[in-house]
Amino acid sequence: MSALPAENAGPWERFVTANSAAAFCDAWLALLCEKCPGVTQAAVLVESNDGKSFVPIAVWPEAKTDMARMGDAVQRAIGEKQIVVQPLKDEPELHHIATPVAVHERIAGAIVLETRLADGTLPNLLRELHWSTAWLTNLLGKREHDAALEASERSLSILETVATTLRHARFQQALFELCNELRRRFACTRVAIGLVRDAKVTLAALSEAAMFETSSPLVQAYLAAMGEACDLAQPIEAHGEAPESYRAHTALLQRTGASSALSLPIAQQAQCVAMLTLERSDDRRFTDAERRWLETFAALLAPVVAQRRDAERNSLQRLRDEAQRFLDALLGPRHLVWKVAGAVSLAVLAVLVLLPVSYRVTAKTVTEGEIQRVAAAPFEGFLAAGFVRAGDTVTKGEVLAQLDDHDLQVERAKWASDRDQYENKLREAMAEHDLTAIQVVGAQRDEAQAQLDLLDDKLARTKVRAPYDGVVVSGDLSQQIGAPVEAGKKLFEIAPLHSYRLILQIDERDINEVQAGQPGVLVMNGLAGEPMPFTVAKIMPVATVQDGKNFYRVEARRQHESLALLPGMEGVGKVSVGRRKLGWVLLHSLFDWLRLSLWNWGL
């Protein structure tokens, strides 16, 4: 070094012995400016820690307020990624020369000079600047490499520490192990972790203390310090010269005897979920590297804490949290879809509760003849003919069917012959004046005449006739010609024309709503386009079972006659029972089922 020129001894010595990036850049910039006599001021800028801007790391000869005018050239050089030479508007003899410093094809810094250029000096200056930039490229590359190594080591250690919270099934045990791990890693006297719920901090774990009394002064001091950091939503480091605003931390230091304390909020989605407090008693403060480690650790730990905490909630807490989240989405900012859905649901609920509508009981309906007569077999015999079948219209006296009369005719001829014989015998007895014979033969003649009269009556009834004008409701004998029939067997059912009654089958759950005199409307399956009004006439107190359900027969009367209506037709009738709230109409069946089910379960 002694062989160097005296004017360069100072900068060269600083350049060779520099032990930091700032000292290296300062000495390098001084050497560059000494080699370029026209330079009046210069600066070296590097990328900031957040990567969003460039900040000066070295200036020459010293920082001045007018250095800000070199910013335009620096921005152009960084944006265009090339050397920029531009004169000053106010002083044309001065030029700003800016060049970007690239590391691995990424702009990591910039150099800017303000110089007075003489004729022919610009190429030499640019050449010198180009070759000298290699020193800065090497420095910034090494700086990035060291930063990457540091970040890698920090990430690895953070992941190992976060893994501590995942080793145990119980969250409380995991937090206790985490406190002990942080205490060992940072050489702390004590580490505490608190969980935050509804802006209230609860101490969850304390290093080297598996159990602690929650009402003790020490625990209350920790809770106060954690609450202070949680309220400020920022890390708080307190030591002997802590400001008065950190009173809770100052009180904690006084109670524990520690020299410094650091409280760090652990936030998930801008919401504090836990607090971390570390203490030291050896007058050592937490370094920037340690604070960066802890902040990164807190960012990674936050979702783990939130997930483990939520997983260990009981049913009531889960219900409360879900209700709170729903209310926040409904009443808080954003969540437009939730708000629209809530408004629509509220409107629907108001309509269900307040809007009265007409309530009608629906029932299956069938038509029956108001009166029905049975055409039965008058005596035992054989079916000779059937002239009608179900659905045919008949008139009064029309023959419906006929029984075979051959045996009756034979028997009648026999009795007629016997009667004639008795008549002859009676005349002979009267001629002979035989009183005894007259009485006996007279009685035999009367018996024969009675048998003839009986047979004549049966012969007259071999033809089954319609009792009145009507329609055959049931009966079809076309496939039974020649079959024997018993006396009184039903052959046909006949109902009078245009004289029907309506039978509604009301479910037992709705029968209490139906009363005599209530109006209704009927639509038959075959006459869907012709609604028929009716009135409830009678409620039959007899239930019938159909498809596993009980139904009551309710008789109704039509208000107007309809020629298209026929017996046996089916349809759907609705009985108007009054006005009810829309919600009751839609949901009362469900509520009745729930009440009955709860009653069956003994609740």
C-alpha positions in Angstrom: 0.0 0.0 0.0 2.9 2.4 0.6 3.7 2.4 -3.1 0.3 3.9 -3.9 0.0 7.7 -4.5 -0.6 9.7 -1.4 -3.9 11.1 -2.7 -5.2 7.5 -3.2 -4.0 6.0 0.1 -7.1 6.9 2.0 -9.8 5.6 -0.4 -7.7 2.5 -1.4 -7.1 1.6 2.2 -10.9 1.9 3.0 -11.6 -0.1 -0.2 -9.3 -2.9 0.8 -10.3 -3.1 4.4 -14.0 -2.6 4.0 -16.0 -5.0 6.2 -19.5 -4.0 5.1 -21.4 -3.3 1.9 -21.9 0.4 2.8 -18.1 0.9 3.5 -17.2 -1.0 0.3 -19.5 1.1 -1.9 -18.4 4.4 -0.2 -14.7 3.6 -0.9 -15.4 2.4 -4.4 -17.4 5.5 -5.2 -14.6 7.8 -3.9 -12.0 6.0 -6.1 -14.3 6.3 -9.1 -14.8 10.0 -8.6 -11.1 10.7 -8.1 -10.4 9.0 -11.4 -13.0 11.2 -13.1 -12.1 14.9 -12.2 -15.2 16.3 -13.8 -17.6 14.6 -11.4 -19.2 17.0 -8.9 -21.4 14.5 -7.0 -22.4 10.9 -7.3 -24.4 8.1 -5.6 -24.8 4.4 -5.5 -28.3 3.0 -5.0 -29.3 -0.5 -4.1 -32.6 -2.3 -3.9 -34.4 -1.8 -0.5 -35.3 -4.8 1.7 -38.9 -4.7 0.6 -37.9 -4.8 -3.1 -40.2 -1.9 -4.0 -37.7 1.0 -4.3 -34.0 1.9 -4.5 -32.2 3.7 -1.7 -28.7 5.3 -1.6 -26.0 3.2 0.1 -23.1 5.6 -0.7 -22.8 9.2 -1.8 -19.9 11.4 -2.8 -18.6 13.8 -1.6 -21.4 14.1 0.9 -25.2 14.0 1.0 -26.8 17.2 -0.4 -30.3 18.3 -0.9 -29.8 18.9 -4.6 -29.0 15.3 -5.2 -32.7 14.7 -5.7 -32.4 16.1 -9.2 -30.4 13.0 -10.3 -33.5 10.9 -9.6 -34.9 11.3 -13.1 -31.8 9.8 -14.7 -31.8 6.9 -12.3 -35.5 6.1 -13.0 -34.8 6.1 -16.8 -31.8 3.9 -16.4 -33.6 1.4 -14.3 -36.7 1.5 -16.5 -34.8 1.2 -19.8 -32.1 -1.1 -18.4 -29.3 0.8 -20.1 -26.9 3.8 -19.6 -28.6 7.1 -19.6 -26.8 10.4 -20.3 -28.9 13.6 -20.1 -28.1 17.3 -19.5 -29.6 19.4 -16.9 -32.2 21.9 -18.1 -31.1 24.7 -15.8 -27.3 24.1 -16.3 -26.6 22.6 -19.7 -22.9 22.2 -18.9 -23.8 19.6 -16.3 -24.8 16.1 -17.3 -26.3 13.2 -15.4 -25.0 9.8 -16.2 -26.8 6.8 -14.7 -26.2 3.1 -15.3 -28.1 0.1 -13.9 -26.3 -2.7 -12.0 -27.7 -6.1 -13.0 -27.3 -9.3 -11.1 -28.5 -12.5 -12.8 -30.4 -10.4 -15.4 -32.2 -8.5 -12.6 -31.6 -4.9 -11.7 -30.2 -4.9 -8.2 -28.8 -1.3 -8.1 -27.8 1.8 -10.0 -25.0 4.3 -10.2 -25.5 8.0 -11.0 -22.9 10.7 -11.6 -23.3 14.5 -12.0 -20.3 15.7 -14.1 -19.1 18.4 -16.3 -18.2 16.9 -19.6 -15.3 18.2 -21.7 -14.8 17.4 -25.3 -13.9 13.8 -25.8 -14.2 12.8 -22.1 -17.5 11.0 -22.3 -16.2 7.7 -23.9 -13.4 7.5 -21.3 -15.8 8.1 -18.5 -18.3 5.5 -19.8 -15.5 3.0 -20.2 -14.2 3.6 -16.7 -17.8 3.3 -15.3 -18.4 0.1 -17.2 -15.3 -1.7 -16.0 -15.7 -0.4 -12.4 -19.2 -1.6 -12.2 -18.0 -5.2 -12.1 -16.9 -4.6 -8.5 -20.5 -3.6 -7.6 -22.0 -6.5 -9.5 -19.8 -8.9 -7.6 -20.7 -7.2 -4.3 -24.4 -7.2 -4.9 -24.3 -10.8 -6.2 -22.6 -11.9 -3.0 -25.0 -9.8 -1.0 -28.0 -11.6 -2.7 -26.3 -14.9 -2.2 -25.7 -14.3 1.4 -29.3 -13.1 1.8 -30.6 -16.2 0.1 -28.6 -18.4 2.3 -29.7 -16.5 5.4 -33.3 -16.8 4.2 -33.0 -20.5 3.5 -31.5 -21.1 6.9 -34.2 -19.0 8.5 -37.0 -20.8 6.6 -35.6 -24.2 7.6 -35.4 -23.3 11.2 -38.9 -21.7 11.1 -40.4 -24.8 9.5 -38.8 -27.0 12.1 -40.3 -24.8 14.9 -43.7 -24.7 13.2 -43.6 -28.5 13.0 -43.5 -28.6 16.8 -47.1 -27.5 16.9 -48.1 -30.4 14.7 -46.5 -33.2 16.6 -49.0 -33.5 19.4 -52.7 -34.4 19.1 -53.6 -31.9 21.9 -53.2 -28.3 21.0 -52.3 -27.3 24.6 -49.4 -29.7 24.7 -48.2 -28.5 21.3 -48.1 -24.8 22.5 -46.2 -25.9 25.7 -43.6 -27.6 23.5 -43.4 -24.5 21.3 -42.8 -22.2 24.2 -39.9 -24.4 25.3 -38.4 -24.5 21.8 -38.5 -20.7 21.4 -37.0 -20.3 24.8 -34.1 -22.5 23.9 -33.6 -21.0 20.4 -33.5 -17.4 21.5 -31.9 -18.0 25.0 -34.9 -16.4 26.7 -35.8 -16.6 30.4 -39.4 -17.2 29.7 -41.8 -17.5 26.7 -45.6 -17.2 26.8 -48.3 -17.8 24.3 -51.8 -16.5 24.6 -54.9 -17.2 22.4 -57.2 -14.3 21.3 -60.9 -14.7 21.0 -63.3 -11.9 20.7 -60.5 -9.4 21.4 -59.8 -11.1 24.8 -56.5 -12.7 25.5 -56.2 -16.0 27.4 -52.8 -17.4 28.5 -52.5 -20.8 26.8 -48.9 -21.9 27.5 -45.9 -20.8 29.6 -42.4 -22.2 29.1 -41.1 -24.5 31.8 -44.6 -24.5 33.5 -46.9 -27.2 32.5 -49.6 -25.8 34.8 -50.1 -22.3 36.2 -52.7 -20.4 38.2 -54.7 -18.2 35.9 -55.5 -15.7 38.6 -51.9 -15.2 39.7 -50.3 -11.7 39.4 -47.7 -13.0 37.0 -50.3 -14.4 34.6 -52.3 -11.2 34.8 -49.2 -9.2 34.0 -48.6 -11.4 30.9 -52.2 -10.9 29.8 -52.0 -7.1 30.2 -48.8 -7.0 28.1 -50.3 -9.2 25.4 -53.5 -7.2 25.4 -51.5 -4.0 25.0 -49.7 -5.4 21.9 -52.9 -6.8 20.6 -54.7 -3.4 20.9 -51.8 -1.7 19.0 -51.7 -4.5 16.4 -47.9 -4.2 16.2 -44.8 -5.8 17.8 -43.7 -4.1 21.1 -40.2 -4.4 22.5 -39.8 -3.0 26.0 -36.6 -2.6 28.0 -35.3 -0.4 30.7 -35.8 2.7 28.7 -39.3 1.7 27.5 -41.6 4.7 26.7 -44.4 5.4 29.1 -47.0 4.4 26.5 -46.0 0.7 27.1 -47.1 0.6 30.6 -48.2 -3.0 30.7 -44.8 -4.1 29.4 -43.0 -2.0 31.9 -45.1 -3.5 34.7 -44.2 -7.0 33.3 -40.5 -6.2 33.4 -40.8 -5.0 36.9 -42.7 -8.1 38.1 -40.5 -10.6 36.3 -37.1 -8.8 36.7 -36.3 -9.3 33.0 -34.3 -6.7 31.1 -36.3 -6.8 27.9 -39.5 -8.2 26.6 -40.9 -8.6 23.0 -44.6 -9.1 22.3 -45.6 -10.2 18.8 -49.1 -10.5 17.5 -49.9 -13.6 15.4 -52.5 -12.5 12.8 -54.6 -14.5 10.4 -56.4 -12.5 7.7 -55.9 -9.2 9.5 -57.3 -10.7 12.7 -55.2 -11.4 15.7 -55.5 -15.0 16.8 -52.6 -15.4 19.3 -49.9 -13.4 21.1 -46.3 -14.4 21.6 -44.2 -12.8 24.4 -40.5 -13.4 25.0 -38.3 -12.3 27.9 -34.6 -11.9 28.4 -32.7 -11.1 31.6 -29.1 -10.6 30.3 -29.4 -7.1 29.0 -29.4 -8.3 25.4 -32.0 -6.9 23.0 -33.6 -8.7 20.2 -31.7 -8.1 16.9 -33.2 -7.1 13.6 -32.5 -10.6 12.3 -34.2 -12.2 15.3 -37.2 -10.0 14.9 -37.4 -10.8 11.1 -37.3 -14.5 12.1 -40.1 -14.1 14.6 -42.2 -12.1 12.2 -41.9 -14.7 9.5 -42.5 -17.4 12.1 -45.7 -15.6 13.3 -47.0 -15.4 9.7 -46.5 -19.2 9.2 -47.8 -20.1 12.6 -51.0 -18.0 12.3 -53.0 -20.5 10.1 -51.8 -23.4 12.2 -53.0 -21.8 15.4 -56.4 -20.8 13.8 -56.9 -24.3 12.4 -55.9 -26.2 15.6 -57.9 -23.8 17.8 -61.0 -24.2 15.6 -60.7 -28.0 15.6 -60.8 -28.2 19.4 -64.0 -26.0 19.7 -67.0 -27.6 21.4 -70.4 -27.7 19.7 -71.6 -24.5 21.3 -68.5 -22.6 20.3 -68.8 -23.8 16.8 -72.5 -22.8 16.6 -71.7 -19.4 18.1 -68.8 -18.8 15.6 -70.8 -19.8 12.6 -73.6 -17.5 13.8 -71.2 -14.6 14.3 -69.6 -15.2 10.9 -73.0 -15.2 9.3 -74.0 -11.9 11.0 -70.7 -10.4 10.0 -71.2 -11.3 6.4 -74.8 -10.1 6.6 -74.2 -6.8 8.4 -70.6 -6.0 7.8 -68.8 -4.6 4.8 -68.5 -6.4 1.5 -70.4 -9.7 0.9 -73.0 -8.2 -1.4 -74.4 -11.6 -2.3 -75.0 -12.4 1.4 -76.7 -9.1 1.9 -79.0 -9.6 -1.1 -79.8 -13.1 0.0 -80.5 -11.9 3.5 -82.8 -9.1 2.2 -84.6 -11.6 0.0 -84.9 -14.1 2.8 -86.3 -11.4 5.1 -88.9 -10.3 2.5 -89.9 -14.0 2.0 -90.2 -14.4 5.8 -92.3 -11.3 6.1 -94.6 -12.6 3.3 -94.9 -16.0 4.9 -95.7 -14.5 8.3 -97.9 -11.5 7.3 -99.7 -12.4 4.1 -103.1 -14.0 4.5 -104.3 -16.4 1.8 -107.3 -18.6 1.2 -106.7 -22.0 2.7 -108.4 -25.0 1.0 -108.5 -28.6 2.0 -107.8 -30.9 -1.0 -109.5 -34.3 -1.2 -110.1 -37.1 -3.7 -113.7 -36.9 -4.8 -116.1 -39.5 -6.4 -119.7 -39.1 -7.6 -122.4 -41.5 -6.4 -126.1 -41.8 -7.2 -128.2 -40.0 -4.6 -130.2 -43.2 -4.4 -129.3 -46.6 -5.8 -131.6 -49.6 -6.4 -130.6 -53.2 -6.8 -132.1 -55.4 -9.5 -131.9 -58.9 -7.9 -132.9 -62.4 -9.0 -136.5 -63.0 -7.9 -136.0 -66.7 -7.3 -133.5 -69.5 -8.0 -133.0 -70.3 -11.7 -130.8 -70.0 -14.7 -130.0 -66.9 -16.6 -131.5 -66.9 -20.0 -130.5 -63.4 -21.3 -128.8 -60.1 -20.2 -129.9 -57.0 -22.2 -127.9 -54.2 -20.6 -124.6 -53.7 -18.9 -123.0 -51.0 -16.6 -123.2 -47.6 -18.2 -126.4 -48.2 -20.2 -129.3 -45.8 -19.7 -132.6 -47.5 -19.1 -136.2 -46.4 -18.7 -138.8 -47.5 -16.2 -140.1 -51.0 -16.9 -137.4 -51.8 -19.4 -136.3 -55.4 -19.3 -132.8 -55.7 -18.0 -132.4 -59.5 -17.9 -134.5 -62.7 -18.2 -134.4 -66.0 -16.3 -135.1 -69.3 -18.0 -138.9 -70.2 -17.6 -138.9 -73.7 -19.2 -139.2 -75.6 -15.9 -141.9 -73.2 -14.7 -143.9 -73.7 -17.9 -143.7 -77.5 -17.5 -144.7 -77.3 -13.9 -147.6 -74.9 -14.7 -148.9 -77.3 -17.3 -148.8 -80.1 -14.7 -150.8 -78.1 -12.2 -153.2 -76.9 -14.8 -153.9 -80.6 -15.7 -154.4 -81.5 -12.1 -156.8 -78.6 -11.6 -158.9 -79.7 -14.6 -159.0 -83.2 -13.2 -160.2 -81.9 -9.8 -162.8 -79.8 -11.5 -164.3 -83.0 -13.2 -164.2 -85.0 -9.9 -165.9 -82.1 -8.1 -168.8 -82.0 -10.7 -169.2 -85.9 -10.3 -169.3 -85.6 -6.5 -171.9 -82.8 -6.7 -174.0 -84.9 -9.0 -174.0 -87.8 -6.6 -174.5 -85.5 -3.6 -171.4 -86.9 -1.9 -170.6 -84.2 0.6 -167.4 -85.8 1.8 -166.0 -86.1 -1.7 -167.1 -82.5 -2.5 -165.1 -81.2 0.4 -161.9 -83.2 -0.3 -162.0 -82.7 -4.1 -162.7 -79.0 -3.6 -159.7 -78.5 -1.4 -157.5 -80.3 -3.9 -158.8 -78.1 -6.7 -158.0 -74.9 -4.6 -154.5 -76.2 -4.0 -153.9 -76.7 -7.7 -155.2 -73.2 -8.4 -152.9 -71.7 -5.8 -149.9 -73.4 -7.4 -151.0 -72.1 -10.8 -151.2 -68.6 -9.4 -147.8 -68.9 -7.8 -146.3 -70.1 -11.0 -148.0 -67.3 -13.0 -146.4 -64.8 -10.6 -143.0 -66.4 -11.1 -143.4 -66.4 -14.8 -144.2 -62.7 -14.7 -141.0 -62.1 -12.7 -138.7 -64.0 -15.0 -138.1 -60.7 -16.7 -136.1 -58.3 -14.4 -137.2 -54.7 -15.1 -135.8 -51.3 -14.3 -137.6 -49.7 -11.3 -137.2 -46.1 -12.7 -135.4 -44.1 -15.4 -131.7 -44.2 -14.7 -128.3 -45.5 -15.5 -126.9 -48.9 -14.8 -124.1 -48.4 -12.3 -122.8 -51.9 -12.1 -123.6 -55.3 -13.5 -122.7 -57.2 -16.7 -124.3 -60.6 -17.4 -123.2 -61.0 -21.0 -120.6 -63.6 -19.9 -122.9 -65.5 -17.6 -125.8 -66.7 -19.8 -127.0 -70.1 -18.6 -125.3 -69.8 -15.2 -127.5 -70.6 -12.1 -128.5 -67.7 -9.9 -129.7 -67.7 -6.3 -132.7 -65.9 -5.1 -131.8 -62.4 -4.1 -128.5 -62.3 -6.0 -127.6 -58.8 -7.1 -127.7 -58.5 -10.9 -127.6 -54.8 -11.5 -127.3 -51.5 -9.6 -129.3 -48.6 -11.0 -129.0 -44.9 -10.1 -131.4 -42.2 -11.2 -130.3 -39.9 -14.0 -128.9 -36.4 -12.9 -129.4 -37.0 -9.2 -125.9 -37.5 -7.7 -124.1 -36.7 -4.6 -120.4 -35.9 -4.2 -118.2 -38.0 -1.7 -115.0 -36.4 -0.6 -112.3 -38.4 1.1 -110.8 -36.0 3.7 -107.5 -36.9 5.4 -107.9 -37.3 9.2 -105.2 -34.5 9.6 -107.5 -32.0 7.9 -111.0 -33.2 9.0 -111.0 -30.7 11.9 -110.9 -27.8 9.4 -114.0 -29.0 7.5 -117.5 -28.1 8.6 -120.9 -28.4 7.1 -121.9 -25.5 4.9 -118.4 -24.6 3.7 -118.1 -23.9 -0.1 -115.7 -25.7 -2.4 -114.8 -26.3 -6.0 -114.6 -29.7 -7.8 -112.7 -30.5 -11.0 -113.4 -34.0 -12.5 -110.7 -35.9 -14.3 -112.8 -36.1 -17.5 -114.1 -32.5 -17.2 -110.9 -30.6 -16.3 -112.1 -27.4 -18.0 -115.4 -27.2 -16.0 -114.9 -26.4 -12.3 -118.1 -27.2 -10.4 -119.0 -25.4 -7.1 -120.3 -27.4 -4.3 -121.3 -27.1 -0.6 -120.4 -29.5 2.2 -123.6 -31.2 3.3 -122.6 -33.9 5.9 -119.5 -35.2 7.6 -119.7 -39.0 8.1 -118.1 -39.9 11.5 -116.7 -43.2 10.0 -113.1 -43.6 8.9 -111.9 -45.8 6.1 -108.3 -46.9 5.5 -106.7 -46.4 2.1 -102.9 -46.8 1.4 -102.2 -46.9 5.1 -104.0 -43.6 5.8 -107.3 -42.8 7.5 -109.9 -40.9 5.5 -113.4 -39.6 6.4 -116.3 -39.6 4.0 -117.7 -36.1 3.5 -120.9 -35.7 1.5 -121.3 -32.5 -0.6 -124.1 -31.1 -2.8 -123.6 -29.5 -6.2 -124.8 -25.9 -6.5 -125.7 -26.3 -10.2 -126.8 -29.4 -12.1 -124.5 -30.7 -14.8 -125.6 -33.0 -17.6 -122.0 -34.2 -18.2 -121.6 -35.6 -14.7 -122.0 -39.3 -14.4 -121.9 -41.7 -11.4 -118.5 -43.2 -10.6 -116.5 -40.2 -12.0 -113.5 -39.2 -10.0 -111.7 -35.8 -9.5 -110.2 -33.5 -7.0 -112.3 -31.3 -4.7 -111.0 -28.3 -2.6 -113.0 -27.1 0.4 -112.5 -23.4 1.3 -112.1 -23.4 5.1 -111.1 -19.7 5.6 -108.0 -17.5 5.4 -104.7 -18.4 7.0 -101.1 -17.0 6.9 -99.2 -18.2 3.9 -96.4 -19.7 6.1 -99.0 -21.7 8.1 -100.5 -23.0 4.8 -97.2 -24.2 3.5 -95.6 -25.5 6.7 -98.4 -26.7 9.1 -98.2 -30.3 7.8 -94.5 -30.4 8.6 -94.9 -28.9 12.0 -97.7 -31.3 12.8 -95.5 -34.2 11.7 -92.6 -32.9 13.9 -94.8 -32.6 16.9 -96.2 -36.1 16.5 -92.7 -37.5 16.0 -91.3 -35.8 19.1 -94.3 -37.1 21.0 -93.6 -40.6 19.8 -90.0 -40.3 20.8 -91.0 -39.2 24.3 -89.7 -35.6 24.0 
